[in-house]
Amino acid sequence: MNFLLSQDWEAIQNAFSGGDQVAFTFFIGSMAMMAATAFFWLEMRNMDAKWRTSMMVSGLITFIAAVHYYYMRDYYVNTGDSPTFFRYVDWILTVPLMCVEFYLITKKSGGTIGTMWKLIGASVVMLVTGYFGEGIYREQAQIWGLVSGLAYFYIVYLVWFGEVAECAKSAGGAVAKANSALAKFVLIGWAIYPIGYMAGTAGWYGAEGQIFGMDLAMDVIYNVGDAVNKIGFGLVIYALAVADSE
Ligand SMILES: *C/C=C(C)/C=C/C=C(C)/C=C/C1=C(C)CCCC1(C)C
């Protein structure tokens, strides 16, 4: 970290996490998720009634993450291991809620519960197979990663070209704009996670913890991904609610 003097950086890290970048990003992640939750829930009341559920769900997503980050930091600091189980419990709760957001913004223009369950089903397949590769059958990380990746691309397909995209397009205006922003988060922001997965498992053109010989810290990558995606998703919904509440 050369944007800070190294002794400053060390002092900051020591203050929060005993001098450890992974613990530090858990700490900052926990704070950022809490702040985002307060923002989404307090702003909810300034929006038209029809957007309040979406804002509430945005706050739930960051709230669930804030609580998990608190526990994940603790687990990591006490054991030195990645909190894989807590991580996937967090995701299995929050990613389906992100799928619900797609339903909530498109339901007025034909979005159905059936489509919502397709998204949720694919996200559960994506996460359960990811957990198998990362948490249980680590020597088969590649094959589980591949299955998980297929489910991920199905979600990408639905939100870019499939039913979700069609409903958003027919809604037009702020909803279409919000959907295309959320779709970009799914394609680009969510692509951060497979990089974290590869950094945490073996078999990706380097030793364990390496991709093409580069050393990368899985938990730091996941923590950055969560901050970008969970807070980013909520801000897109917020912008939609603001645009459509005037
Ligand atoms: C708030 C948490 C979010 C948005 C988590 C998203 C997680 C993913 C998109 C994970 C995807 C994975 C793959 C596509 C392949 C390797 C295994 C996973 C589970 C890391």
Ligand as a Chemical Component Dictionary entry (heavy atoms), coordinates in Angstrom:
data_LIG
# 
_chem_comp.id                   LIG 
_chem_comp.type                 NON-POLYMER 
_chem_comp.pdbx_formal_charge   0 
_chem_comp.three_letter_code    LIG 
# 
loop_
_chem_comp_atom.comp_id 
_chem_comp_atom.atom_id 
_chem_comp_atom.alt_atom_id 
_chem_comp_atom.type_symbol 
_chem_comp_atom.charge 
_chem_comp_atom.model_Cartn_x 
_chem_comp_atom.model_Cartn_y 
_chem_comp_atom.model_Cartn_z 
_chem_comp_atom.pdbx_ordinal 
LIG C1  C1  C 0 -23.681 -10.442 -2.082  1  
LIG C2  C2  C 0 -23.105 -11.579 -2.634  2  
LIG C3  C3  C 0 -23.046 -11.871 -3.961  3  
LIG C4  C4  C 0 -23.605 -10.963 -5.020  4  
LIG C5  C5  C 0 -22.392 -13.098 -4.316  5  
LIG C6  C6  C 0 -22.257 -13.571 -5.546  6  
LIG C7  C7  C 0 -21.538 -14.762 -5.767  7  
LIG C8  C8  C 0 -21.228 -15.283 -6.993  8  
LIG C9  C9  C 0 -21.699 -14.660 -8.265  9  
LIG C10 C10 C 0 -20.430 -16.487 -7.012  10 
LIG C11 C11 C 0 -20.089 -17.164 -8.103  11 
LIG C12 C12 C 0 -19.221 -18.347 -8.216  12 
LIG C13 C13 C 0 -18.929 -18.771 -9.512  13 
LIG C14 C14 C 0 -19.566 -18.146 -10.708 14 
LIG C15 C15 C 0 -17.988 -19.893 -9.796  15 
LIG C16 C16 C 0 -17.130 -20.254 -8.622  16 
LIG C17 C17 C 0 -17.920 -20.366 -7.366  17 
LIG C18 C18 C 0 -18.627 -19.061 -6.989  18 
LIG C19 C19 C 0 -19.727 -19.483 -6.023  19 
LIG C20 C20 C 0 -17.626 -18.166 -6.258  20 
# 
loop_
_chem_comp_bond.comp_id 
_chem_comp_bond.atom_id_1 
_chem_comp_bond.atom_id_2 
_chem_comp_bond.value_order 
_chem_comp_bond.pdbx_ordinal 
LIG C1  C2  SING 1  
LIG C2  C3  DOUB 2  
LIG C3  C4  SING 3  
LIG C3  C5  SING 4  
LIG C5  C6  DOUB 5  
LIG C6  C7  SING 6  
LIG C7  C8  DOUB 7  
LIG C8  C9  SING 8  
LIG C8  C10 SING 9  
LIG C10 C11 DOUB 10 
LIG C11 C12 SING 11 
LIG C12 C13 DOUB 12 
LIG C12 C18 SING 13 
LIG C13 C14 SING 14 
LIG C13 C15 SING 15 
LIG C15 C16 SING 16 
LIG C16 C17 SING 17 
LIG C17 C18 SING 18 
LIG C18 C19 SING 19 
LIG C18 C20 SING 20 
# 
